[in-house]
Amino acid sequence: MRPPIKAALLLLMLVPASATGQGIRRVSAGYGVDTTSASGWSDLSWRGAVPEIYRSWQEYLVAGRGTPEASPHWLSAERLGLPIYDLTTVVAPNEEGLSATVLDIRPAQVGATDEFIVKTLIGRVTGAEQDVKPVAVLRVFALKENDRWVFANALPRLTAAWLRADVGPISYVITPDGLFERGRAENLVSFADSVSARFDVPRLPATIYYFANDAEELHRAMGVDWTFGRATVGYALWQDHMLLSGSAGFADSNQHEIVHILLSQLEAEGRTHPIVREGVATWLGGAEGVSFDELMKDYADYLRGNPSITADNALAGPADDRGWYPTGAALALLVYEKGGFPLVKELYTTGTSNDELEAAMSRMLGMSWPQITARVRSRILELAEVN
């Protein structure tokens, strides 16, 4: 059974251009992390590294996960090669005021002394009692570089035994249990070529595409052993030329996220409203494995049962979802029907606020905003009847 629109669509995300998280407010060691002694009764040699790894990880967290200030604590090969260098920041909350409890620091392999796994519980501090509400469990690797401990992503290590397949510019990394279909992958490359031609943008660059069966498997590979509220996900890390998809149903052919990667350059000036970004990707590539036509049918049913819902409700944002993705797709379609792909392309530079979007849409369509909101509803209902 297909998941509900609201639950499904909130999980398709375009990763922001840079990390915005603040430093962790409070870092503490869990019961299993000895930060004071270099050895125990068993005289395990690896224990001597734990205090130093802990201190380095503490400094990284306080400086701010994924930030330039924290980057000296990260493995240089990943930090220099990936603008979004800490992949846990893509998934796990990374805002000001979080706390961290380091749960475990131990060798990545039995007997190893040169590579460790660090597990950390991230929590949100709330209320006068300063209660800590868990939000994620992170897994990173610690390695020695230039005689100091630095950290690295789980992804290349946990997927080392995954299957590989090259299709055009896409290099797939496929979970061993994944049902990869080369035909669908070839169709995805053709789809990407058609989008680049329509928008007159460069073709899809060499892209590494991680394909997992579900969000839990993908997140664990990305270094987040647990977080809440997600079943199926897709991430377009266009800065890193990377796409990560977690869904057994469509993971090898995530058209929505491919659109994000292709059109990311249109957002370079920072003048793109989020509903435009997501709406165009949904109009062209569907969402959550659901085609645009199917999505309009589902959302039309919702509108019929909720006659007071308008585009203004959707613009409140994805967190209070009243049709963010289908409304954005319908807005993109109206602009296309007025002026084709050149006018849709112009929509990417009209501003990030609702006022700027409404003014631009009114100018482009020659209609007042109330007329546009009415037309969005009627157009969605029309599409549902036709399809």
C-alpha positions, -999 to 999 in steps of 0.1 A, spaced: 0 0 0 13 35 -9 20 56 22 -2 87 28 7 118 9 15 139 40 37 112 56 55 104 24 62 138 8 77 154 39 106 130 36 119 141 2 145 167 9 170 190 -8 200 194 14 209 230 21 241 245 6 260 246 39 258 233 74 239 257 97 242 238 130 256 254 161 280 239 186 267 212 210 258 229 243 268 200 266 289 169 259 292 141 285 306 106 286 283 76 290 288 48 315 308 28 289 333 55 281 363 57 304 379 91 297 404 90 326 423 57 327 445 43 300 439 7 309 417 -16 329 422 -49 348 421 -67 314 449 -45 301 433 -41 267 457 -20 247 431 -2 228 417 15 259 446 39 260 433 57 229 398 63 243 405 95 264 422 112 235 395 102 210 369 114 234 385 148 238 389 153 201 352 143 195 341 166 222 360 195 206 344 187 173 309 186 187 314 219 206 327 236 175 296 226 155 290 194 135 297 199 98 309 235 102 341 251 89 353 256 125 350 219 133 365 207 100 401 203 113 388 174 134 375 155 102 395 132 79 410 154 53 402 132 23 365 135 31 366 171 43 383 183 11 362 161 -12 328 167 2 314 202 8 289 185 31 316 165 49 297 151 79 268 131 65 251 128 98 242 164 95 220 156 65 198 133 87 201 141 124 190 174 139 218 200 140 206 231 157 216 253 186 210 240 221 215 202 216 233 180 240 255 149 234 262 118 254 291 97 240 278 62 244 307 41 233 342 43 219 356 9 208 377 -7 180 360 -10 146 373 -46 144 383 -70 172 419 -63 181 422 -31 161 440 -1 176 440 22 146 403 26 138 375 31 163 337 35 162 322 64 182 285 62 191 268 93 204 233 101 216 221 135 205 193 151 225 173 183 226 173 201 259 138 213 269 119 229 298 129 245 330 141 211 342 165 209 313 151 175 303 170 158 274 148 143 247 168 119 225 166 128 187 194 107 171 222 82 177 252 89 156 280 65 144 313 79 131 347 64 127 379 77 144 413 73 127 448 86 132 459 113 108 491 133 113 494 118 148 460 131 159 426 115 160 401 127 134 367 114 124 352 100 92 318 90 77 303 55 81 291 55 45 322 43 26 330 18 53 295 3 58 288 1 21 322 -14 11 306 -48 3 275 -33 -14 271 -41 -51 282 -17 -79 267 -8 -113 275 20 -137 247 34 -159 257 64 -179 270 91 -156 255 74 -125 276 50 -104 252 30 -83 261 16 -49 234 -10 -41 224 -27 -9 230 -65 -13 193 -71 -8 182 -44 -33 162 -52 -64 182 -31 -89 167 -29 -124 191 -17 -151 162 -8 -174 148 16 -148 183 31 -143 187 36 -180 153 53 -181 164 76 -153 194 87 -173 171 94 -203 148 114 -180 177 134 -167 188 142 -203 153 155 -211 152 177 -181 186 193 -188 175 199 -224 142 215 -215 158 239 -190 190 244 -211 213 234 -182 243 210 -183 236 173 -183 238 152 -152 274 152 -139 291 121 -127 269 111 -97 273 85 -71 239 70 -62 234 50 -30 204 27 -31 190 12 1 157 -6 8 144 18 34 152 48 55 166 28 84 191 10 62 201 42 44 204 62 76 226 36 93 249 36 63 251 74 66 260 72 102 227 76 120 218 44 138 185 59 150 163 89 144 126 94 145 97 97 122 110 85 88 102 55 67 112 64 32 137 91 22 156 107 -6 185 132 -4 200 152 -32 235 163 -21 241 182 -53 272 199 -39 288 164 -34 274 150 -67 257 124 -45 221 110 -44 210 88 -15 177 69 -18 160 47 7 129 28 -6 125 -6 -20 99 6 -45 117 33 -64 152 36 -49 171 30 -82 150 56 -101 144 86 -79 134 112 -105 125 138 -79 160 140 -65 176 139 -99 156 171 -108 170 187 -77 206 179 -87 201 191 -123 184 224 -114 205 232 -84 225 257 -104 193 278 -109 193 283 -71 229 296 -69 218 331 -62 197 320 -33 165 335 -48 144 304 -50 113 299 -29 113 264 -13 79 256 -27 92 263 -62 122 240 -57 100 211 -44 71 219 -67 91 217 -99 108 185 -88 74 170 -80 58 182 -113 86 167 -134 96 137 -112 67 129 -90 74 121 -53 79 90 -32 76 69 -63 41 84 -70 38 101 -104 25 136 -108 -8 124 -122 -14 100 -93 -4 127 -69 -30 151 -83 -57 124 -80 -48 118 -43 -46 155 -35 -79 163 -53 -96 138 -30 -82 157 -1 -93 190 -15 -129 178 -21 -131 167 16 -115 200 28 -131 228 8 -115 255 29 -79 245 21 -61 268 -4 -26 275 -17 -22 299 13 -25 269 37 1 250 17 25 280 19 25 278 57 52 253 51 60 215 50 60 213 88 22 221 88 16 203 56 -16 211 38 -4 201 4 31 217 1 43 194 -27 12 190 -48 4 228 -45 40 236 -56 37 212 -85 4 229 -96 20 263 -94 48 251 -116 24 237 -141 4 269 -143 36 289 -150 46 263 -177 12 265 -194 16 303 -195 51 306 -208 68 272 -211 101 261 -196 117 296 -199 91 311 -176 95 282 -151 132 288 -151 126 324 -143 105 313 -113 137 301 -97 150 337 -92 119 355 -80 126 355 -42 123 333 -11 95 350 7 58 343 2 52 379 -7 78 378 -34 64 345 -48 29 359 -49 40 390 -67 60 371 -92 32 346 -99 7 375 -103 30 392 -128 37 360 -148 1 348 -149 -16 382 -152 -39 373 -122 -43 384 -87 -31 361 -59 -67 352 -49 -74 343 -85 -43 322 -86 -52 303 -54 -86 295 -69 -70 284 -102 -47 261 -83 -76 243 -68 -96 241 -100 -66 229 -120 -58 201 -96 -94 190 -98 -93 191 -136 -62 170 -137 -78 144 -114 -108 142 -138 -87 138 -169 -64 112 -154 
